[in-house]
Amino acid sequence: MWHWHEAYVEVDWDCDFEAAGLKTAFDGLELDSLPVYDENGDPMGDNNCWSIHHYDDDSNKEINDQKYITNGKEYTVRPCNVLVGPGYAPRIHRAMEALN
């Protein structure tokens, strides 16, 4: 059945945007680029992440090989990652307004 599934995330690795080379972009938006916890579970930064996948768990195919049809159009399954941290929405909104 097609639906959204919460996937495993290593918060210390997957949410460390500084290690991913995005510190300058996050600094420009006045956002923290570090994960909420380090690899030992100690508090570190503001970023907590979730990974959500949309796939058919009854299929025999690998997730990235699955396709589905909506309104007559075929789509390939893709994962979605969600970033959550304090104060992000207002800052991102201001940055987008500055670009317009």
FENKA-V999209 format. One record per backbone hydrogen bond with DSSP energy under -1.0 kcal/mol. NH is the residue of the N-H (numbers start at 1). CO is the residue of the C=O. E is the energy in kcal/mol with one decimal. If there is no record, write none. Layout:
# FENKA-V999209
nh = {NH NH}
co = {CO CO}
e = {E E}
This chain:
# FENKA-V999209
nh = {3 5 7 13 14 15 16 17 17 18 20 21 22 26 27 28 29 30 31 36 38 41 44 45 47 48 50 52 53 55 57 59 65 66 68 70 73 75 77 80 82 84 88 91 92 93 94 95 96 97 98 99}
co = {55 53 51 10 10 11 13 15 33 33 16 18 17 22 23 24 25 27 26 47 42 38 36 35 34 84 82 80 5 3 1 56 62 63 75 73 70 68 66 52 50 48 85 87 88 89 90 91 92 93 94 95}
e = {-1.4 -3.5 -3.6 -1.2 -3.5 -1.5 -1.1 -1.3 -1.2 -1.6 -1.1 -1.6 -2.8 -2.4 -3.1 -2.3 -1.0 -1.7 -3.1 -3.1 -2.3 -2.2 -2.5 -1.4 -2.1 -2.4 -1.8 -3.2 -3.1 -1.7 -1.3 -1.4 -1.6 -1.5 -2.3 -2.5 -2.1 -3.1 -2.2 -2.6 -2.8 -2.1 -1.3 -1.3 -2.9 -2.5 -2.3 -2.2 -2.4 -2.3 -2.1 -1.2}
